[in-house]
Amino acid sequence: MAPAYLNATSYLLSDLIGGRARVDEKFIGKLADIVMTENGKVPEVTHLLISRSFGYKSLMVPWDKVERLYPDGGVMMDLDKVENYEGEPGEGQICLRDNVMDKKVLDCDDNEIEVVYDIKLMPRNGRLYVTDVDCSRAGFLRRIGLKRLSNLIRSLAASIKDDTIPWTYVQQLPTDIGRFKGNVRLNVLKSKLSEINPIDLADILEALEHEHRMEIFNQLDTEKASDTLEEIEPRVQRQLVASLSTQRVAELVNDMSPAQAADILAALPATDIDAILERIDPEEKKTISRLLEKHDDHILGFATSHYITYPPEAWVGDVMNHYRDVARDADVVSYIYVTSPIGALIGVVDIKSLLRAAPTSSLGDIMVAKVVTLGIEDTVATAIKLFSRYGFRALPIVGENDVLKGVIPFRDVMLAQRLI
């Protein structure tokens, strides 16, 4: 396709539909629909459907005949003879307005999530791609003709989120779509959940009704559920935990650092907390109980024992080869702590330094030997001061003879501060 002149970094279908279509500056009709195909990972626009006045057939204009597309819907086309482009969409061609707009959005278990109020399109290298379906409240206002109110609310209220769903989560529509009357279905429960970042998944869950939120959350494995739960905002987090079985919460808590677990359990009734703590590791139980009772403000009580250690003679290449496996169960993955045979901390390697080092170097060659540490008697307040001064993502805690006793991530210090 020849590059078209595009006047925006992205477009909304609701803004484009109804725009005036011109050839050689002469008005010939209006943009009635945008036609796409799903040959690639992201659908590509292939034609514009132009409606004309009564008595004239609609036009199917190939994308390479589009000279300019304006954000307000105006379109300039280069057509040698208009009559040559008369036609209607055929098999395998999907009309965004007719086939997708206003459809219910269902997950793959047929639970209704939202309604498609708008569709986002983005240009790249002269082509135009369909990237998202818009289910937001602002999209709804635009859909019912309140565009100015939608824009005003967007500018005044940051709480109104885009709530768009990437097209990669939309199941392929039928090739014999015709005048498609079905619903838009998502691959979001089973085949795609494992690919969604926990932060993005948390945003999706927060936007759903509680019933649908639980249906999706219950499909997650323990590790993904635990990571996602930590990213969910506190109000929704409490609702989720309160709706889970005691055993399920215990499994999630076992996969968290003590401070994260305590922060989540603190919102539950005491009887529920006791039942959950009975099902987790005894040592973790002691630490979490101390945090919940707020009796111990020493930093060691908030530390995790799940971090990465290696001896100084370990080769960078060997560490890199096994990093994915050792990092899987670690709460701190940004640093590798270099220790002696008795467990004394002798240095630290930032993951960025590891990636830049030669595979034949040893950790002892690239480590920082002068390490900023906390003592086992130091308090949360001391840790906060060190984090503020140095900007580290985690700090090691050492005892007698510099033996490494634990590591405290920055986010856990912030949680500890709220609990103490």
C-alpha positions in Angstrom: 0.0 0.0 0.0 1.2 3.5 -0.7 1.6 5.7 2.4 -1.5 7.8 3.2 -1.1 11.3 4.7 -2.3 10.9 8.3 -3.1 13.9 10.5 -3.0 12.2 14.0 -1.0 9.7 16.1 -4.3 7.8 16.7 -7.9 7.9 15.7 -11.3 7.0 17.2 -13.8 5.4 15.0 -16.6 7.6 16.4 -14.7 10.7 15.2 -14.2 9.3 11.7 -17.6 8.0 10.8 -19.7 10.6 9.0 -16.7 12.6 7.8 -16.9 14.2 4.4 -15.3 12.3 1.6 -13.7 14.2 -1.3 -12.0 13.5 -4.6 -10.0 16.4 -6.2 -11.6 18.7 -3.5 -15.1 17.6 -4.7 -17.5 16.2 -2.2 -18.8 12.8 -3.2 -20.2 11.3 0.0 -19.5 10.4 3.6 -17.3 7.9 5.4 -19.8 5.2 6.4 -17.5 2.5 7.7 -13.9 1.3 8.0 -13.1 -2.2 6.7 -10.4 -4.4 8.1 -9.0 -7.9 7.8 -7.4 -10.1 10.5 -4.5 -11.6 8.5 -1.8 -10.5 11.0 -1.5 -10.2 14.8 -3.1 -6.7 14.7 -5.9 -6.1 12.2 -5.1 -3.8 9.3 -7.5 -1.4 7.5 -7.9 -2.3 3.9 -10.8 -0.2 2.6 -13.0 2.8 3.5 -16.7 2.4 2.8 -18.1 5.6 1.4 -21.9 6.2 1.3 -23.3 8.4 -1.4 -26.6 10.2 -1.9 -29.8 8.3 -2.8 -29.5 6.5 -6.2 -25.8 6.1 -6.1 -24.0 2.9 -5.0 -21.6 2.9 -2.1 -17.8 2.9 -2.8 -15.2 0.5 -1.5 -12.1 2.6 -1.6 -8.8 0.7 -1.1 -6.5 2.1 1.6 -3.8 2.9 -0.9 -6.2 5.4 -2.6 -6.5 7.5 0.6 -4.4 10.7 0.3 -5.4 12.2 3.7 -7.3 11.2 6.7 -8.2 13.8 9.3 -9.0 13.3 13.0 -12.5 14.7 12.5 -13.3 12.2 9.8 -12.6 14.1 6.6 -11.0 12.0 3.9 -9.3 12.9 0.7 -9.0 10.2 -2.0 -7.2 9.7 -5.3 -9.7 8.0 -7.6 -9.3 8.0 -11.3 -12.9 7.1 -12.0 -15.3 6.9 -9.0 -17.6 4.3 -10.7 -14.7 1.8 -10.7 -14.9 1.5 -6.9 -18.6 0.8 -6.5 -19.2 -2.2 -4.2 -19.9 -3.6 -0.8 -17.7 -5.5 1.7 -17.2 -9.2 0.9 -16.4 -12.4 2.7 -13.6 -12.0 5.3 -13.9 -8.2 5.4 -15.0 -6.8 8.7 -16.8 -3.5 9.0 -15.9 -1.9 12.3 -19.0 0.2 12.7 -21.5 -2.4 11.5 -19.8 -5.6 12.9 -18.1 -4.5 16.1 -19.5 -1.2 17.6 -22.1 -1.6 20.3 -21.5 -5.3 20.7 -21.3 -6.9 24.1 -17.7 -7.8 25.2 -17.7 -11.4 26.5 -14.8 -13.3 28.1 -14.2 -16.8 26.8 -16.6 -18.3 29.4 -19.4 -16.0 27.9 -19.5 -13.7 30.9 -20.5 -10.2 29.8 -17.7 -7.7 30.7 -18.5 -4.5 28.8 -19.9 -3.0 25.6 -17.8 -1.7 22.7 -18.5 2.0 22.6 -15.6 3.0 20.4 -12.6 1.6 18.5 -9.0 3.0 18.5 -6.9 3.0 15.3 -3.2 3.8 15.0 -1.2 4.6 11.9 2.3 3.2 11.2 4.4 3.5 8.1 1.5 4.7 6.0 -0.8 1.9 7.1 -3.7 2.0 9.6 -4.2 -0.7 12.3 -7.0 -1.5 14.7 -5.4 -1.6 18.2 -8.1 -1.4 20.9 -11.8 -1.6 21.7 -12.9 1.2 24.0 -15.4 0.3 26.8 -14.9 3.5 28.9 -17.5 5.8 30.2 -16.0 8.6 28.1 -16.5 6.3 25.1 -20.1 5.8 26.0 -20.7 9.6 26.1 -19.1 10.0 22.7 -21.3 7.1 21.4 -24.5 8.9 22.4 -23.4 12.2 20.9 -22.1 13.9 24.0 -18.6 14.4 22.7 -18.0 17.8 24.3 -19.1 16.5 27.7 -16.9 13.5 27.2 -13.9 15.7 26.5 -14.7 18.0 29.4 -15.0 15.1 31.8 -11.7 13.6 30.5 -9.9 16.9 31.2 -11.4 17.4 34.7 -11.6 13.9 36.1 -8.5 11.7 36.0 -10.6 9.0 37.6 -12.2 8.2 34.3 -9.8 5.6 32.7 -9.6 4.7 29.1 -10.7 1.1 29.9 -9.5 0.0 26.5 -8.9 -3.7 25.6 -6.0 -4.5 23.3 -7.2 -6.1 20.1 -4.7 -9.0 20.7 -7.2 -10.2 23.4 -10.1 -10.2 21.0 -10.9 -13.6 19.4 -10.8 -13.7 15.6 -14.2 -12.8 14.1 -15.9 -15.2 11.7 -14.8 -14.9 8.1 -18.4 -15.2 6.8 -19.3 -12.3 9.1 -22.0 -10.7 6.8 -24.2 -8.5 8.9 -22.6 -9.9 12.1 -25.1 -9.9 15.0 -23.0 -11.8 17.6 -20.9 -10.5 20.5 -17.2 -9.7 20.6 -15.4 -12.4 22.5 -12.1 -12.2 24.4 -9.3 -14.6 24.8 -8.7 -13.2 28.2 -9.4 -16.0 30.7 -7.4 -19.0 29.7 -5.3 -18.6 26.6 -4.1 -15.0 27.4 -3.9 -14.6 31.2 -0.4 -16.0 31.4 0.8 -13.3 28.9 -0.6 -10.3 30.7 1.7 -8.4 33.1 0.4 -8.5 36.7 0.1 -4.7 36.7 -2.0 -4.7 33.5 -4.1 -7.6 34.8 -4.7 -5.7 38.1 -6.1 -2.8 36.0 -8.4 -5.2 34.1 -9.7 -6.7 37.3 -10.3 -3.4 39.0 -12.5 -2.3 36.1 -14.8 -5.4 36.3 -17.8 -6.1 38.5 -16.9 -8.3 41.5 -18.5 -11.5 40.1 -16.6 -11.3 36.8 -13.5 -10.2 38.7 -13.6 -13.4 40.8 -14.2 -15.6 37.7 -11.0 -14.3 36.1 -8.9 -14.3 39.3 -9.9 -17.9 40.1 -8.3 -18.9 36.7 -4.9 -17.7 37.8 -2.2 -20.0 39.1 -0.9 -19.2 42.6 2.2 -17.3 41.5 0.4 -15.1 39.0 -2.5 -14.6 41.4 -0.2 -13.6 44.2 1.8 -11.1 42.0 -1.5 -9.6 40.7 -3.1 -9.3 44.1 -0.1 -7.2 45.3 -0.8 -4.7 42.4 -4.5 -4.3 43.0 -5.7 -1.2 44.8 -6.5 -1.8 48.5 -10.3 -1.6 48.3 -10.6 -4.2 45.5 -7.8 -6.2 47.2 -9.8 -6.6 50.3 -13.0 -7.6 48.4 -11.0 -10.3 46.5 -9.4 -11.7 49.6 -12.7 -11.7 51.6 -14.3 -13.8 48.8 -11.6 -16.4 48.6 -11.4 -19.7 50.6 -9.1 -19.8 53.6 -6.9 -22.3 51.9 -6.6 -20.2 48.7 -5.6 -17.1 50.7 -3.0 -19.2 52.6 -1.5 -20.3 49.3 -1.3 -16.7 48.1 0.2 -15.5 51.3 2.9 -18.2 51.2 4.0 -16.8 47.9 4.5 -13.2 49.3 7.0 -11.6 51.5 6.0 -11.2 55.1 5.3 -7.5 54.9 3.1 -7.9 51.8 1.2 -10.7 53.4 0.7 -8.7 56.6 -0.6 -5.7 54.7 -3.2 -7.8 52.9 -4.2 -9.8 56.0 -4.5 -6.7 58.2 -7.9 -5.9 56.5 -9.5 -9.2 57.5 -11.3 -10.2 60.7 -9.2 -11.7 63.4 -10.8 -15.2 63.1 -10.1 -15.3 59.4 -6.4 -14.3 60.0 -5.9 -17.0 62.6 -7.4 -19.7 60.2 -5.1 -18.5 57.4 -2.0 -18.4 59.6 -2.5 -21.9 60.7 -2.0 -23.0 57.1 1.2 -21.3 56.3 4.9 -22.0 57.0 5.6 -21.7 60.8 8.5 -19.3 60.4 6.5 -17.1 58.1 3.6 -17.2 60.5 5.8 -15.9 63.4 7.0 -13.0 61.3 3.6 -12.1 59.9 2.0 -12.3 63.4 4.6 -9.9 64.8 3.8 -7.5 62.0 0.1 -7.7 62.6 0.4 -7.2 66.3 2.7 -4.2 65.7 5.0 -5.3 68.5 8.3 -5.4 66.6 9.6 -2.4 64.6 13.0 -3.9 64.0 13.7 -4.1 60.3 14.6 -7.8 60.4 11.0 -8.6 61.2 10.0 -7.2 57.8 12.8 -8.9 55.8 12.5 -11.7 53.3 14.7 -14.7 53.2 14.0 -15.3 49.4 16.9 -13.6 47.6 19.7 -14.7 45.3 23.2 -15.5 46.6 26.3 -16.8 44.9 30.0 -17.2 45.9 32.5 -14.7 44.5 34.1 -17.3 42.2 30.9 -17.9 40.3 31.2 -17.1 36.6 28.9 -14.5 35.0 28.0 -16.9 32.2 26.9 -19.6 34.6 24.8 -17.2 36.7 23.1 -15.9 33.6 22.3 -19.4 32.4 20.6 -20.3 35.7 19.2 -16.9 36.6 15.6 -17.6 35.4 15.4 -20.7 37.6 16.9 -19.2 40.8 14.9 -16.0 40.4 11.5 -17.8 40.1 11.1 -18.1 43.9 12.9 -14.9 44.9 11.3 -11.8 46.3 14.3 -9.7 45.4 15.6 -10.2 41.8 17.4 -6.9 41.1 20.5 -7.8 43.1 22.8 -10.8 43.5 24.4 -11.0 46.9 27.9 -12.3 47.0 28.6 -14.3 50.1 31.5 -16.2 51.8 31.3 -19.9 52.8 30.0 -18.9 56.2 27.3 -16.7 54.7 29.0 -13.3 55.2 28.1 -10.6 52.8 31.2 -9.6 50.8 29.7 -7.8 47.8 26.6 -7.1 45.7 26.0 -7.2 41.9 23.2 -5.2 40.3 21.4 -7.1 37.6 22.3 -4.4 35.0 26.0 -4.9 35.8 25.6 -8.6 35.4 24.0 -8.2 31.9 26.9 -5.9 30.8 29.7 -8.1 32.1 31.7 -10.6 30.1 30.5 -14.2 30.6 34.1 -15.2 31.6 34.2 -12.7 34.4 33.6 -13.8 38.0 31.1 -12.1 40.4 34.1 -11.2 42.5 35.5 -9.2 39.6 32.4 -7.1 39.0 30.8 -6.9 42.5 30.6 -3.7 44.6 32.5 -4.6 47.7 31.5 -1.5 49.8 27.9 -2.4 50.5 25.3 -0.2 52.2 23.7 -2.5 54.8 21.2 -2.5 57.7 21.8 -4.1 61.1 19.4 -6.6 62.7 18.6 -4.0 65.4 18.0 -1.2 62.9 14.4 0.2 62.7 12.1 0.9 59.9 12.8 4.6 60.3 16.6 3.9 59.7 15.7 1.9 56.6 13.6 4.6 55.2 16.4 7.1 55.6 18.8 4.9 53.7 16.4 4.2 50.9 15.8 8.0 50.6 19.5 8.7 50.6 20.7 6.1 48.1 17.6 5.2 46.1 18.2 1.4 46.2 15.5 -1.1 45.4 16.5 -3.3 48.3 18.9 -3.3 51.2 20.7 -6.3 52.8 20.5 -6.9 56.6 23.6 -8.3 58.3 24.3 -9.6 61.8 27.5 -10.6 63.6 30.5 -11.1 61.4 28.5 -9.5 58.5 26.5 -12.7 58.0 23.6 -12.0 55.7 20.3 -12.4 57.7 17.8 -11.1 55.2 16.9 -8.5 52.6 14.3 -5.8 52.8 12.7 -4.5 49.5 11.8 -0.9 49.3 8.2 -1.6 48.7 8.1 -3.7 51.9 9.5 -0.8 53.9 6.7 1.3 52.7 4.2 -1.4 53.8 6.0 -1.7 57.1 5.7 2.1 57.7 1.9 1.8 57.3 1.7 -1.1 59.7 3.9 0.3 62.5 
